[in-house]
């Protein structure tokens, strides 16, 4: 069973609702896999282990350098990392960082465990998968610098305001 935290309006309520079920482990399949991004946002790199989510893929999104986790063929395995020691404050920072279009859902992992992931609801999804190596080579440095600029506001409870 996949459990979703539904989106609602206004944005402050929407963000509050996404964390209302007290998620624990976060499955990261995109930019949050990179230590430099985690360090920029949280000031540290949380404990992480490799993880896979069956039946999903990290899709390239039109006009964005980050991916969206979307349903894929049943045989697909979306690869990523599982962050297992996030504090409540770190959850709030990462939730404020994530686009409000994402839905926070609890998903089954390939190893039989469960993890929470920010799932893209649709729209702007490209047929190709997101390329982490391409992101690292072309965008990571500027992206991490942007995350570092956003971090103080996110830590004080403000959304990134994009």
N, C-alpha and C positions, 0 to 999 in steps of 0.2 A: 504494500500500500504506500502510495506517495502522498505525503501530507503537505499542503501548501498554506502559506500564510497570505491571505488575500490582501489585495491592494484596496485602499479606500482613499477618499479625499477628505480633508486636505493633506498636504505633504507631511506635516509634522505628525499627524495621526497615523498616516500611512507608514512612516518609518517606525513609530512606536509599535504598531501592530505587527510589523515584520519580526520583531524580537519578543513578542508577547509569549511565545511558547518556549522561551528559554532554550534556544538552540545550543548545542555543545560543540561538536566537531564540525569544522567548515571545510568543505571540499572546494579547492581552488584549481581552476582549469585554465586560467588566462594569466593576466598580468600579476596577480597575487602569488604566482608560483616563484617569482623572482625575489631573491633575498633583498636586493637593493630597493625594491618597491615596498616590501614589508618594513624594512628598516626606516625608510622615509616616512611612512605613515604611522608606524607604531613605536619607533625608536628601538626596536629589537626584531629578531627573527624568531617567531614562535616555533615550538617543536612541530616538526612536520614529517610525514611519512608518505611514500608513494601510494596512490590510490587510483581506482578505476571505477567508473559508473557505467554499467551495461545499458545499452539501448539509447545512449545519448552521444552527441558530438559537440565539440567546441567549434562553432561555425564562425567564419569571417562575417563581419557585419559591414554593410555598405556605409562608407564615410567614417568609419571608426577604426582605431588601431587596436582596440581590445575586442575579444570575442563574446559570443553569447552561447550559453549551453542550451541546446535544443534537442528535441527528440530526433533520434536517428534510426537507422535500421536496427532490428533486435540484436544482430550479431555485433554491432558497434560497441566499442569500449572507449569512453572518453577518459583520457589520462590526465592526471593532475597530482596534487598533494593534499593531504588531510592535515589541517591545523588543529591540534588537539589540546592546546593549553591557553586558549584565549580568555582573558579576563572580561568581565562585563563591560568595562570601559573600552577595551579593544574591540569588542563586538559592536559597540555603539559607533566607534570611529569607522570601522569598515562598512557598517550599514549606511552611515552618512556619506561615505565615499561612493558607494554603489548607486548607479542610476536608479531612479524611482520606478522605471519600467520593469526592472527585474522583480521576480517573485522569489521569495526565500522558501525553498521546499526541502523537506527531508526525503532523501533518496536512498535506495539500497545500493550498497557498494559490492563490487565483484567478490570481495573476500567474505561476504555474508554479513558484514557490519552495516551501519547506517551513518550517513553524514548529511549535513545541510549544505545546500548550494544555491547560489543566485542564478535562477533559470530565466533565460530570455523568453518573453511571451510570444514573439513572432514579429514579423515586419523587418525589413532591411536585411534579411538573412540571405547570404550568398550560398551558392551551391558548393563552394570550396570550404575546406576546413581552415581554421586560423593557423597560421604558421608561427610558432613560438621563436624559431631560429631567425626568421625574417624580422619579427618584432624586435628581438634582441639586437640584431645588427643595425636596424634602421631607426628605431624609435625609443629604445629602453632608456638611454641617457636623458633625453629630454623629458620623457614620461616620468622618470624617477625624480627629476628636478621639480617638475610640476607637482608631484605628490608631496614633496618636502615643503613647497610653498603652501599647499592646502592643509597640511597636517595641523598647524596650530588652531585654525578655525574649526576643523573637524573635531579636535580634542575638546574644544570649548562648546561643542554641541551644535555648531552651525553646519548645515548641508553645504556641499561644495559649490552650490549656486551657479550651475551651468544651465 
